């Protein structure tokens, strides 16, 4: 089975980062995982990587509630960068919010592939990533 080259996890929860990293490491679906604790770190990395498509992720798992730059602000900045990224990036909002307005807002952003509610189980994560490879 082909694997996803790079996945970004943008989430400030250390425990969640650890669980997702361990879960992904136990599969053969993702070659490289980069973790960012807020949207600013991820946007800064993307901006600095624009000339190197190998550093641009195939998938981003994005939390909405984070310090410094939240998921909504990340998406606003990503939309501005998108024309210069040069490849398709699948962005999944992964949030504990079940607020219908958050779900609707995310689904109205064309760059968002889907809205997933935490906790993201191993089975759901495998199904999601398997559909992309």
Buried (B, 14 or more C-beta within 10 A) or exposed (E): EEBBBBBBBBBBBEEBBEBBBEBBEEBEBBEBBBBBBBBBBBBBBBEEBEEEEEBBBBBBBBBBBBEEBBBBBBBBBBEEBBEEBEEEBBBBBBBEBEEEEBBEBBEEBEEBBEBBBBEBEBEEBBEBBEEBE
